[in-house]
Amino acid sequence: MPTSGSSTFDTLRVEIRGAAAIVILSRPHALNALTHRALEELRDACAMLRDDPAVRGLVVTGDGDQAFAAGADIKEIADADAVQAARMTRFGQSVFEFVEHLGKPVVAAVNGLALGGGCELAMACTLRLASPRASFGQPEIKLGLIPGYGGTQRLARLVGKSAALQLILTGASIDAATALRIGLVDELVDADRLLARAEEIIAQIARNAPLAVGYALEAVTQGLLGAPAQGYALESTLFALCAATEDKQEGTRAFLEKRAPAFKGR
């Protein structure tokens, strides 16, 4: 994987900009809907970028100015029987779990519609930025379905049970300002600054120790899945692992010497 330039898949593009990799969902004719192939390529792109030490974080966004991702491909869902639907939902869940547990920060830059699977993808990311024209929703109920790529679980964790159920049971969409108010979005950013702001966040994170960043992500994401005692135990273990790194020695020494640290990811 090159550390500059771009790579192209069938359904998305990858552009490397400094420490950030920009993953652009690129099916604008279909509002960047997430087909099985698109999910496969998203997983493959994330795996490739995870293994590139020069990439310190990812930004996921949609091609064009209308959609981040307007859900799964309805044609694929319409023809699926129960067995196929089970396989479909488990695959989508596995891809979004891969994104959530990538070990590097993933920032969703939501530039338009984020509905169904698109909203679920945004929720699997570490942080969510949105332009004022973005909108969010889980409209599966209107198709006789429920969210199937983790939406019933992540949405409730992010915004609480009642707000999640209101969105899921009504199938209504909310604007970016409402998403910010209920905690689904972390920042509102003007459309012409959306990607730049996401890159700024990645650059800020990239100044910190890479191993500590990965351990912090693991502590928070894994800790939320179990009981508090399990989370505390995991935090203690990962803190101890940080203490054994060269970066911890460099960070503490730099602090005492009143200089900027030079972390090496070791």
N, C-alpha and C positions, 0 to 999 in steps of 0.2 A: 504493500500500500504506500503510495507516495505521500510525502509530508507537505506537498503543495499541489495545486491543480485540482483535478476532479476525476471522479469515476462515475460511469453511467451503467445502470441496470435497465431492465425493461420498464419497471413501474416507479422507479425513483432515481434521484441523482445524489451523488455525494460530492461535496466541495470542501476542501481543507483550507481553512483560513486561520493561520497561526496555530494556537493550541486547540482550536475548536473545529469539529467536523460538522458541517451542515448537511443534514439528511432531508432531502426535499421530496415529499410524496408527489409523484408527477403523473397523474391521470386527470388533468384539468377538465377534459371533455366529459368525465364522469364524476366531477367534483371530488376527485382523489379518493373514490370509494375503495375500500380495502378488500380486494379479492383474495383468494387463497394464494395466488402467485405474489401479490403485493405483500402479504404477511410473510411469505417465505423469504422474499428479498429483503424485507425489513430486518428479519432475524439474521440473515447472512451478512448484511451491511453492518449491523451492530456487533456481530461477532468479529468481523474484520477490524473494526475500529477499536474494539476492546483490546485487541492484541497489538495495536500500534502504540508504542510508548510515547510517541510524539503527540498523540491525540489525548488531551487531558479532559475533554468533555464533548458532548454531542448536543446539537440543536436540531430538533425535528420541527419541520414546518410544511406547509402545503404549497404547491405550485399555483400561481395565479392569485387573484385577489378575492375569490369567492369562497374558497373552502380550505380548511385545514384537512379534514377528511369527513365526508358526509356519510359515515356509517359503513357497514359491510355491503357487499354486492347483493342486492335483493334478488337478482336472477338466480344466483347460486342457492340462496336460502329457499326460494319458492319451490325448487325441484327436489329439495332434500327430504328424505324420510327420517324416521326417528334415529336409526343407526347412523346415517350420514350426518344428521344434525349434532349428535353426540360427539362424533369425530371432529366436526367443524368447530364446536365450541371449545373442546379440549385443546385443539391446535391453537386457536386464537388466544386462549388463556395462557398457553405455554409460551407463546411469543411475547405477550405483554409481561409475563413474569420474568422472562429473560431481560427485557428492557428495564424493568424495575430493579432487578438484582444484577445489573451489568457490572457494577464495581466502579463505574465512572458516572459523574453527574450527567443527566439527560434533561435538557430544558425544552419544553414544548413552547414554540412560538406560534400561538394560535391566531391565524390571520383571517379567519372567516368561519364558516360552519364547522362545528365539531359535534356531530350528532352520532348516536349509536356507538359503533366501533371507534369512530373518531374521538368521541368524548372519552371512551374507555382507554384509548391510546394516550390521550393527554393525561389522564389520571395515573397511568403507569409511569409517567415521567417524574423526575425528581422535583421539578418546579414547573409552573405554568405561567407564562406571560400571554397577554391577549391584547389585540388591538380593539379599539372601540366598536368596530364592526363585527367582531366575533360573536358567536352565539353557541350555546351548549344545550344538549338535551339527550334524553334516552327515550326515543319514541317507539321502541320495540312493541310496547303494549298495544299500539294502534295496528300492529300486524298480527295480533294474537300471540305475541311472544314476550319474553322477558330479556333483559340484557344478558348476554352470554359470554362476554369476554372479560369478566371480572367486575362489571359495572355495579352489580348488586352489593358487592363487598367493598370496593374502593370508594364508591360514592358515599356510602354511609360513614366510612372512616373519616372522610374529608369534611363532610358538611353536617354530619349527624343523622340519626335515624329518621326524624320527621321530615327534614328538608329533602333527604334522599327519596323517601317514599312519595312525597308530593311530586317530585320530578318523574319518578318511575311509573307511578300509577296514573298520572294524567297524561304522560307523554309530551308535556309542554316543553317548549324551548325557553331559555332565559338569555337575556343580553349579557354583555361582558361586565357591565357595572353590577348587575345582580349577582353574577358569578363571583365577582370580587367580594361583595358584601357577605356572601354565605361561606366563603372560604374555598371555593372551587378554583379560583384564580389567585395568584400571588401578587401580580402587578398588572396595571393597565398601562400600555405604551402606545403612543401614536404609531399608526401603520408604517410611516416612513422611517421609524426608529426601532421597529420591533426586533429585527435581526441584529442590529447593532447592539441593542441592550442585552440580548441573549448572549452575544459574543463577549460583552463586557463582564457578565457574570462568570462565564467560563474562564476568562482571563484572570479575574479576581481569585477564583478557586485554584487556578493553575499556579499561582504564586505560593501556594501552601504545599506541605509535604504530600506526595502522591499516595504513599501507603496509609498515612493518617486519614486522608480523604476517603479512601476505599473502606477503611475500618469504620469510620463514622457513618458512612452510608449503610454498611452492614448492620451496625449496632441499632440504628433507627428502624430500618425496614424489617429486619428480623425480630427486633424487640417488640414491635407492634403485633406480631403474630402469636405471641405467647403470653403467659402470665407475667406480671411485673417482676417477680423474683427471677424468672428466667432471663428477662431483659437486663436486670442488674448484673447477673452472673456473666452474661455475654459481654456487657460493657467492661466489666473488670478484666476479663480475659483479653479483650482487644486492646484495652489500655496497656496491659502488661506487654503485649506484642509490640505496640508502638514504642514502649520504653526500651526495647531491645534493638531498635533500628539505629542506623547511622544518622538518619534524618533527625531523630530525637536529640542525639548528641549535638548535631549541628544547630538545631533550633534553639536549644537551651544555651549553648555557647554564644550564639549570635546575639541572643537577648541580653546576656550578661555583658557582652562586649559592645553593646549598642550599635549593631550593624545589621544589615539585611542578611537573612540566611540564604545559603545556596544549597537547596535540597537536591538530592540525586535519586530519590526513589529507592533507597537501600536502607 
